[in-house]
């Protein structure tokens, strides 16, 4: 269906108003329906909707929305937190929308409508970028303070080992007869990480 709709758009060469709606859980059906209703009232011809936690990076319908929009389209969301996990995440989405030649409209940002194609909208984005930088600086400052305190108390052990730093350990476990699933469970890493480690170990052995 999505392919057919996209094909028709190419034939008609028509810009579209595209909506995206999200709630955290499937129990929030009424909330999702309310968003869809508001988006359609705003003129959206196509609405992508999903149940997905804001804390997860896996938001399939958001990705589908960003792939669907094209030049001169307008992506509409009801509120910033329906699409983004943070200020920085929102700004990243805005850049993806711009890269497609489209614009973004937020129906309610602090009670005000924001359109990124207007001078006022662009000013608001500049202010949000400043907020994102401030948030990042504060996070880094708290991190530095935490490290300094841990060092003073003798509890600091440095950064935790990355998955790739365990390549030799993974290779040894694989040679001992363990499966990728068993290694992943034992080390507390994803199975994909196990395969990357094995590939790294193999590449290093081929150089030697």
C-alpha positions, 0 to 999 in steps of 0.5 A, a space after each residue: 500500500 505504501 509503495 502504491 501511494 508513493 508511486 501515485 505521488 510521483 505520477 501526480 508530482 504533488 506535495 503532501 502533508 504527512 503526519 506521525 503519531 506515537 504513544 508509549 504503549 498499546 494501552 494508550 489507544 485513546 491517546 493515539 486516536 486523539 493524535 491521529 484525529 488532530 493530524 487529519 484535522 490539520 490536513 494530513 493525507 497520510 498518517 504513520 502511527 505506532 506504539 513505541 517507548 520514547 526511550 528506545 531507538 527502534 521506532 519503525 514508523 518514524 523511520 518509515 515516515 522519514 523515508 516516505 517524505 520528499 521535496 516540498 512535503 510537510 511532516 506534522 506532529 502534535 508535540 515534540 515528545 511524540 517524535 523525539 526522545 530529547 532536544 538533541 534527538 528532535 534537532 536531528 529529526 529536523 535535519 533529516 526532514 530538511 535533507 529530504 527537502 521537506 519541512 516540519 510542523 509541531 502543532 503545539 510547542 509550549 502551546 504555540 504552533 511551530 513551522 520550521 519553514 518560517 522565520 519564527 520557526 527557524 528562530 525557535 530551532 536556534 533557541 532549541 539548539 542552544 538548549 541542547 548544547 546546554 543540556 549536553 554541557 550539564 551532562 558532561 559536567 555531572 559526569 566529570 564530577 562523578 568521575 572525580 568523586 569516584 577517583 577520590 574515593 578509590 572507586 573509579 575503574 575507568 571506562 567499561 570494556 567495549 564489546 570489540 575489546 573482548 574479541 580475543 575472549 570471544 574467539 577463545 570461547 568459540 574455540 572451546 565449543 560454545 555457540 554464539 548465543 551461549 557466548 552472548 549470554 555469558 558476556 552479557 552482549 548482543 549476539 551481533 557483537 559476538 559475530 563482530 568480535 569473531 570477524 575482528 579476531 579472524 581479520 587479525 589472525 589473517 594479518 599475522 
